[in-house]
Amino acid sequence: MGYVSAVPPPRTDPAADPEADAAAARGGGSRRSVAAALLLGALGATVVLLASGRTWARGTAAAAGGDALPLAADGRAVTGVPAALAIVALAALVAVFAVRGRSRLLVSGLLALSGLGAVLAALAGAGDRAALDDAAARTTADTAAHAAALTHTAWPYVAAAGAFLILLAGLLALRFGRSWPAMGGRYERDGTPRPRKAPVVDPDRPEDLWKALDRGEDPTSGR
């Protein structure tokens, strides 16, 4: 008499495939990281460009008659570095999906460095007064004039926040960029020659018969 166990055998669910579940999880994580990098990079660059066009500093300059002339300097007058790096970041964000392998790693590093450089430049320009001093010299036609009653706005810090988003996008690209798809990858040929399809010869059309003869084919072989 054979031994009969009271414990039921483990059930195998054909739909439960650990490898398939892991692959699906990796695909979902890849899509999320792509979406996050695109959103952070595009939003950060937009914020930096908008903030660079706003007024970063205000002050006054003493005129010849003793009047105080108002002065203002926007972000591009203070420093053009954040706006320039934001444009570089946009180009790098697009280029990340156009390249693969080591080139993608280099472009991702460029994206991250653009964000970091824009952060540092924006914070350095938050307390800058050179732009207002130059404006005072131009306004009063006195090279020795300096701006007075100097105040700064919050726009440099807004630009720094946008640049930080670019930095995050670059870090995401460095971490997950290897699994991201490449632009137009599905349309790339693998290099294998494709067989040519022989043209169909209609025996009732004389022009098809002559073309077949010119190609060295026997138009009557298919009959």
C-alpha positions as CSV (number, residue, x, y, z in Angstrom):
1,M,0.0,0.0,0.0
2,G,1.4,3.3,-1.0
3,Y,1.9,6.2,1.3
4,V,-0.7,8.9,1.0
5,S,0.1,12.4,2.4
6,A,-2.6,14.5,4.0
7,V,-0.8,17.6,2.9
8,P,-2.1,18.8,-0.5
9,P,0.6,19.3,-3.1
10,P,1.6,22.9,-3.9
11,R,-0.5,24.5,-6.5
12,T,1.3,25.9,-9.5
13,D,-0.3,29.0,-11.0
14,P,0.7,29.1,-14.7
15,A,0.0,32.8,-14.8
16,A,2.5,33.5,-12.0
17,D,5.9,33.8,-13.6
18,P,8.5,35.5,-11.4
19,E,10.8,36.4,-14.3
20,A,7.9,37.9,-16.2
21,D,6.8,39.9,-13.1
22,A,10.4,41.1,-12.6
23,A,10.6,42.2,-16.3
24,A,7.3,44.0,-16.0
25,A,8.5,45.7,-12.8
26,R,11.7,46.8,-14.6
27,G,9.7,48.1,-17.5
28,G,7.3,50.1,-15.3
29,G,10.2,51.6,-13.3
30,S,11.9,52.5,-16.6
31,R,8.8,54.3,-17.9
32,R,8.4,56.2,-14.6
33,S,12.0,57.3,-14.5
34,V,11.8,58.5,-18.1
35,A,8.6,60.5,-17.4
36,A,10.1,62.0,-14.2
37,A,13.4,63.0,-16.0
38,L,11.5,64.6,-18.9
39,L,9.2,66.5,-16.5
40,L,11.9,67.7,-14.2
41,G,14.3,68.7,-17.0
42,A,11.7,70.5,-19.1
43,L,10.1,72.2,-16.1
44,G,13.4,73.2,-14.5
45,A,14.8,74.7,-17.7
46,T,11.5,76.7,-18.2
47,V,11.7,78.0,-14.7
48,V,15.3,79.1,-15.1
49,L,14.6,80.9,-18.4
50,L,11.6,82.7,-17.0
51,A,13.3,83.7,-13.8
52,S,16.3,85.0,-15.7
53,G,14.2,87.5,-17.4
54,R,12.8,88.9,-14.1
55,T,14.2,91.7,-12.0
56,W,16.9,90.4,-9.6
57,A,18.1,93.6,-8.0
58,R,16.9,97.2,-7.6
59,G,18.6,100.4,-6.4
60,T,19.0,104.1,-7.0
61,A,21.7,106.3,-8.5
62,A,22.4,109.9,-7.5
63,A,21.8,112.4,-10.3
64,A,23.6,115.7,-10.8
65,G,20.8,117.6,-9.2
66,G,20.7,115.4,-6.2
67,D,17.7,113.4,-7.4
68,A,17.7,109.6,-6.9
69,L,17.2,107.7,-10.2
70,P,15.7,104.2,-10.0
71,L,17.8,101.3,-11.2
72,A,16.9,97.7,-11.9
73,A,18.8,94.7,-13.3
74,D,17.3,91.5,-14.5
75,G,18.8,88.0,-14.3
76,R,20.5,88.2,-17.6
77,A,22.2,91.5,-16.7
78,V,23.4,90.0,-13.4
79,T,24.6,86.7,-14.9
80,G,23.8,85.0,-18.2
81,V,25.1,81.6,-17.0
82,P,21.9,80.1,-15.7
83,A,19.9,80.8,-18.9
84,A,22.7,79.6,-21.1
85,L,23.0,76.4,-19.1
86,A,19.3,75.9,-19.2
87,I,19.4,75.9,-23.0
88,V,22.3,73.4,-22.8
89,A,20.2,71.2,-20.5
90,L,17.3,71.2,-22.9
91,A,19.6,70.1,-25.7
92,A,21.1,67.4,-23.5
93,L,17.7,66.2,-22.4
94,V,16.7,65.5,-26.0
95,A,20.1,64.0,-26.9
96,V,19.8,61.5,-24.0
97,F,17.2,59.6,-26.1
98,A,19.1,59.9,-29.3
99,V,22.2,58.1,-28.2
100,R,23.1,54.8,-26.4
101,G,25.8,53.2,-24.3
102,R,28.7,55.4,-23.2
103,S,27.4,58.4,-25.2
104,R,24.2,58.4,-23.2
105,L,26.2,58.3,-20.0
106,L,28.3,61.3,-21.1
107,V,25.1,63.3,-22.2
108,S,23.5,62.4,-18.9
109,G,26.5,63.8,-17.0
110,L,26.3,67.0,-19.1
111,L,22.7,67.3,-18.1
112,A,23.5,67.0,-14.4
113,L,26.5,69.4,-14.6
114,S,24.3,71.9,-16.4
115,G,21.9,71.9,-13.5
116,L,24.6,72.1,-10.9
117,G,26.3,75.0,-12.7
118,A,23.1,76.9,-13.0
119,V,22.3,76.4,-9.3
120,L,25.7,77.8,-8.3
121,A,25.5,80.7,-10.8
122,A,22.0,81.7,-9.6
123,L,23.0,81.6,-6.0
124,A,26.1,83.6,-6.7
125,G,24.1,86.3,-8.5
126,A,21.6,86.6,-5.6
127,G,23.8,89.1,-3.8
128,D,25.6,90.6,-6.8
129,R,25.7,94.4,-7.2
130,A,28.0,94.8,-10.2
131,A,25.1,95.0,-12.6
132,L,23.5,97.8,-10.7
133,D,26.8,99.7,-10.4
134,D,27.2,99.4,-14.2
135,A,23.6,100.7,-14.7
136,A,24.4,103.6,-12.3
137,A,27.5,104.5,-14.3
138,R,25.5,104.5,-17.6
139,T,22.6,106.4,-16.2
140,T,24.6,109.2,-14.6
141,A,27.5,109.2,-17.2
142,D,29.9,108.9,-14.3
143,T,32.2,105.9,-14.3
144,A,32.7,106.3,-10.5
145,A,29.0,106.2,-9.7
146,H,27.6,103.4,-7.6
147,A,24.2,102.1,-6.8
148,A,22.6,103.0,-3.5
149,A,19.6,101.6,-1.6
150,L,20.4,98.2,-3.1
151,T,17.8,95.4,-2.7
152,H,17.5,92.0,-4.1
153,T,14.4,90.0,-5.1
154,A,13.6,86.3,-4.7
155,W,14.0,85.5,-8.5
156,P,17.6,84.3,-8.1
157,Y,16.4,81.6,-5.7
158,V,13.6,80.7,-8.1
159,A,16.1,80.2,-10.8
160,A,18.3,78.1,-8.4
161,A,15.2,75.9,-7.7
162,G,14.6,75.4,-11.4
163,A,18.2,74.5,-11.9
164,F,18.0,72.0,-9.1
165,L,15.2,70.2,-11.0
166,I,17.6,70.0,-14.0
167,L,20.2,68.5,-11.7
168,L,17.7,65.9,-10.5
169,A,16.8,65.0,-14.1
170,G,20.5,64.5,-14.9
171,L,20.9,62.2,-11.8
172,L,17.9,60.2,-12.9
173,A,19.5,59.8,-16.4
174,L,22.8,58.7,-14.9
175,R,21.0,56.1,-12.6
176,F,18.4,54.7,-15.0
177,G,19.4,55.9,-18.4
178,R,20.8,52.5,-19.5
179,S,17.3,51.0,-19.5
180,W,15.6,53.8,-21.4
181,P,14.6,53.3,-25.0
182,A,16.4,55.1,-27.8
183,M,14.7,57.5,-30.2
184,G,13.5,55.7,-33.3
185,G,15.1,52.4,-32.1
186,R,12.3,50.2,-33.5
187,Y,12.9,51.5,-37.0
188,E,16.6,50.8,-37.1
189,R,17.7,47.9,-39.4
190,D,19.8,45.1,-37.9
191,G,22.1,45.1,-40.9
192,T,20.9,41.7,-42.3
193,P,20.2,41.9,-46.1
194,R,16.6,41.7,-47.0
195,P,15.6,39.4,-49.8
196,R,14.4,41.2,-52.9
197,K,10.9,40.3,-54.0
198,A,10.8,39.2,-57.7
199,P,8.4,41.4,-59.7
200,V,5.2,39.6,-60.9
201,V,5.2,39.0,-64.7
202,D,1.8,39.1,-66.4
203,P,2.1,36.9,-69.5
204,D,-0.8,38.8,-71.1
205,R,1.2,42.1,-71.0
206,P,3.9,42.4,-73.6
207,E,5.8,45.1,-71.6
208,D,6.2,42.8,-68.6
209,L,7.5,40.0,-70.9
210,W,10.1,42.4,-72.4
211,K,11.2,43.6,-68.9
212,A,11.6,40.0,-67.8
213,L,13.7,39.2,-70.8
214,D,15.9,42.3,-70.1
215,R,16.5,41.0,-66.6
216,G,17.6,37.6,-68.0
217,E,14.5,35.8,-66.7
218,D,12.3,33.3,-68.5
219,P,8.8,34.8,-68.5
220,T,7.3,31.4,-69.4
221,S,8.8,29.5,-66.4
222,G,5.9,30.3,-64.2
223,R,3.3,28.8,-66.4
